[in-house]
C-alpha cells in the first residue's frame, strides 16, 4: 500500500513538472547560428520592433539597448546600437544594415566596413484575442434573451522572433521564433513593465547563439564593459524616433518643460528604479553613461561623458571606446556631481557573468 502511494506521488510530481512554469513556451522555428563560419567582427543591434499593445518608440529604443546589454554579457565582439547610426526604415522593416542605415553612406567620412558584422533584428508581437473571455448566461432560454458578459485582461500570447543577418547583404544566418503567454495586467510601475517579454527576448537570443559559443565568446575575455555597473542615458534613449513616429522627447517637449522632465524621470525609474533623484539629476543634466556601482577610480553616480574625446551615451559605446585604448590608460571625462574631471582609467577585461535562469 505504501509503495503504491509513493509511486503515485512520484508520478504526480513528474506530471506537475511537465505542466509547471515554462510549459507554455512554444518553439515555432529554430535555426541557430552555425557552430563554424567566418570570423565575427561585431554585432549591429537594430531598434527592437516592439509591436505589443500600447508600445511606443521609446519601447523600441529601450529594448534595443537591453539587447545590446545582453550581447555585452554573452559575447566578446564590439556592439553597435541605434545611437551609432540613423535608420532609414521603421524597426520591423530593417534588415540590411548597409542599406537600411547610414553606417556605410555617411558623408562625413566616418563610414564603417561591415564585412563580418552580424545584424540583430528582434520583433515582439502579442495576440490579445486570447485576452478575452465571454461568459454566457444560459439560465435564459433562447439565444435572443441570453446575456453575454465579456471579461478582458486574462492573458495574451507573446511572439518573439530573432533574426541574425549578414550586415552587408542581409542574408539570414539564424532565426528563432518562440511563443508564450503573459498576463498584461501585471505591468510594473517601476522597473521593467513587461518582464516576461524581456525574458523571452533573452531566451530567443540565447537559442540563436547556443551553437556558436566558441565563435562569439572565445576563452579569453575581451569585453571591458558588461551590463552590471553602468546604465544607458535615459534622455538620449528618449530622443529615438522612427520615420513614422516621433520620439518621447518630441512628444513631451511640445507639452511643456515640466511634462518632459516628468517623462524623463519616469524613464529613469524604468531603466534603474534603485537610483536616487540626485544620481538621475546629474545624468540628465550631463548626458553620458551613468555608473551604478564603484569601479576604481570611478564612483557610483559618476557620469562618463567622453573617452579619449569620443562621446559615449550607452554601455556598448563605452565598451568600444575603452577597448581602443588597448592596455594603456584611457583619458575619461566624467561629471562627479557639480565637478567636471579628467581621469586616467585602466580597466581590464571582465569575464562573462554566471548564467542566470530567466
Order of alpha helices (4+ residues) and beta strands (2+ residues): alpha-beta-beta-beta-alpha-beta-alpha-beta-beta-beta-beta-beta-alpha-alpha-beta-alpha-alpha-alpha-alpha-beta-beta-beta-alpha-beta-beta
